């Protein structure tokens, strides 16, 4: 499921929910569980992806850039939560953004952070400026190709929105 709306400034804003992200092994119940979102602000059709146990994490999404407002700086962020019981996150995950013209941004972030425990948090992937002739896809990725088994990550989705202050 993907949701679209226009913010108070008149710019396009998108949410790509977990079911529309490419999550490796997400169809295998021994690795991932799909659960209804249970919070007071949730829409009825939203499901979240709850990681059971993997050693190879890969979550990717994309959006046709023609849906974005031209001449606007956008940011992409994953919406995640770490359960209290999370474990195995010894190495940081890599967040990557590929956008118009083949430009790429990449950085690492630790999920072993107490600020991510039991609350929805945003992992900023990157920012980019749209042009008047927007064509192609914006692609974003969160991955860790490590040897440690890990669990406890919950993914709600990703947002593509006008950058705060930009």
C-alpha positions as CSV (number, residue, x, y, z in Angstrom):
1,X,0.0,0.0,0.0
2,X,1.2,3.5,-0.9
3,X,-0.4,6.7,0.3
4,X,-0.2,10.1,-1.2
5,X,-1.2,13.6,0.0
6,X,-0.3,17.2,-0.4
7,X,1.2,19.0,2.5
8,X,0.3,22.5,3.8
9,X,2.8,24.0,1.4
10,X,1.2,22.4,-1.6
11,X,3.9,19.8,-2.2
12,X,3.5,16.1,-2.8
13,X,4.2,13.7,0.1
14,X,4.3,9.9,-0.1
15,X,4.3,7.0,2.4
16,X,5.3,3.6,1.1
17,X,4.1,1.0,3.6
18,X,6.1,-2.2,4.4
19,X,4.0,-4.4,2.1
20,X,5.2,-2.3,-0.9
21,X,8.9,-2.5,0.1
22,X,11.1,-5.3,-1.3
23,X,12.1,-7.1,1.9
24,X,14.2,-10.1,1.3
25,X,12.7,-13.3,2.6
26,X,9.6,-11.5,3.8
27,X,7.4,-14.3,2.6
28,X,9.1,-16.8,4.9
29,X,7.4,-16.9,8.3
30,X,10.5,-18.2,10.0
31,X,12.2,-14.9,9.1
32,X,9.5,-12.2,9.0
33,X,5.9,-11.9,10.5
34,X,3.3,-9.6,9.0
35,X,1.2,-8.0,11.7
36,X,-1.6,-5.3,11.7
37,X,-0.4,-2.0,12.9
38,X,-1.9,-1.5,16.4
39,X,-1.6,2.1,17.4
40,X,-4.3,4.7,18.0
41,X,-3.4,6.6,14.8
42,X,-3.3,3.7,12.5
43,X,-5.3,3.2,9.3
44,X,-7.1,-0.2,9.2
45,X,-5.2,-1.6,6.2
46,X,-1.6,-1.0,7.3
47,X,0.5,-4.0,8.2
48,X,4.0,-4.0,9.6
49,X,7.0,-6.3,9.0
50,X,8.4,-7.8,12.2
51,X,11.8,-9.4,11.9
52,X,12.1,-12.8,13.5
53,X,15.6,-13.8,12.6
54,X,18.0,-13.2,9.6
55,X,21.7,-12.7,9.1
56,X,21.2,-10.9,5.7
57,X,19.0,-7.8,5.9
58,X,17.9,-6.1,2.7
59,X,14.9,-3.7,2.4
60,X,14.4,-1.7,-0.8
61,X,11.8,0.7,-2.1
62,X,11.3,3.0,-5.0
63,X,9.0,5.7,-6.2
64,X,8.4,7.2,-9.7
65,X,10.0,10.6,-9.4
66,X,7.3,12.1,-11.8
67,X,4.9,12.0,-8.8
68,X,7.1,14.5,-6.9
69,X,6.8,18.3,-7.0
70,X,9.4,19.9,-9.2
71,X,12.0,22.2,-7.7
72,X,11.6,20.9,-4.1
73,X,14.3,19.3,-1.8
74,X,12.9,16.0,-0.7
75,X,14.0,13.6,2.1
76,X,13.6,9.8,2.3
77,X,13.3,8.1,5.7
78,X,12.5,4.6,6.8
79,X,10.0,4.3,9.7
80,X,11.3,1.6,12.1
81,X,11.1,0.4,15.7
82,X,13.4,-1.9,17.7
83,X,11.8,-4.3,20.1
84,X,13.2,-4.5,23.7
85,X,14.2,-8.1,22.8
86,X,16.2,-7.1,19.7
87,X,19.6,-8.7,19.5
88,X,22.4,-9.2,17.0
89,X,22.8,-5.7,15.8
90,X,26.6,-5.6,16.3
91,X,27.3,-3.9,13.0
92,X,25.5,-0.8,11.6
93,X,23.1,-1.0,8.7
94,X,23.8,0.9,5.5
95,X,21.2,3.4,4.2
96,X,21.5,4.2,0.5
97,X,19.6,6.6,-1.8
98,X,19.9,6.5,-5.6
99,X,18.2,9.3,-7.4
100,X,17.9,11.2,-10.7
101,X,20.9,11.2,-12.9
102,X,22.5,8.2,-11.1
103,X,23.5,10.2,-8.0
104,X,23.9,8.2,-4.9
105,X,24.1,8.9,-1.1
106,X,25.1,6.3,1.4
107,X,25.8,6.2,5.1
108,X,25.7,3.8,8.1
109,X,23.6,4.0,11.2
110,X,23.5,1.8,14.3
111,X,20.2,0.1,15.2
112,X,21.7,-0.7,18.6
113,X,20.4,2.6,20.0
114,X,18.2,2.8,23.0
115,X,16.4,5.7,21.4
116,X,14.9,3.3,18.8
117,X,13.4,1.0,21.5
118,X,9.7,0.5,21.4
119,X,8.8,3.7,19.5
120,X,8.5,4.6,15.9
121,X,11.7,6.3,14.7
122,X,12.9,7.7,11.4
123,X,16.1,6.6,9.8
124,X,17.0,9.4,7.4
125,X,18.3,7.9,4.1
126,X,19.1,11.1,2.3
127,X,17.9,14.2,0.5
128,X,17.7,15.2,-3.1
129,X,16.4,18.2,-5.2
130,X,13.8,17.5,-7.9
131,X,14.0,19.3,-11.3
132,X,11.2,20.4,-13.7
133,X,11.8,17.4,-16.0
134,X,11.5,14.7,-13.4
135,X,11.9,11.2,-14.9
136,X,13.0,7.9,-13.5
137,X,12.8,6.3,-10.1
138,X,14.0,7.3,-6.7
139,X,15.4,4.1,-5.1
140,X,16.2,3.7,-1.4
141,X,17.7,0.8,0.5
142,X,18.6,-0.4,4.0
143,X,20.9,-3.4,4.2
144,X,23.4,-5.3,6.3
145,X,25.1,-8.2,4.7
146,X,26.7,-9.6,7.9
147,X,27.2,-13.0,9.4
148,X,25.4,-12.3,12.7
149,X,21.8,-13.5,13.2
150,X,19.6,-10.6,14.3
151,X,16.0,-10.0,15.3
152,X,13.7,-7.4,16.8
153,X,13.5,-4.8,13.9
154,X,10.0,-3.7,13.0
155,X,9.4,-1.8,9.7
156,X,6.3,0.3,9.1
157,X,7.4,1.7,5.8
158,X,9.2,4.8,4.3
159,X,8.3,8.4,3.7
160,X,9.3,10.7,0.8
161,X,8.5,14.2,1.7
162,X,9.7,17.8,1.4
163,X,12.8,18.2,3.6
164,X,12.3,19.9,6.9
165,X,13.6,23.4,6.6
166,X,14.2,22.9,2.8
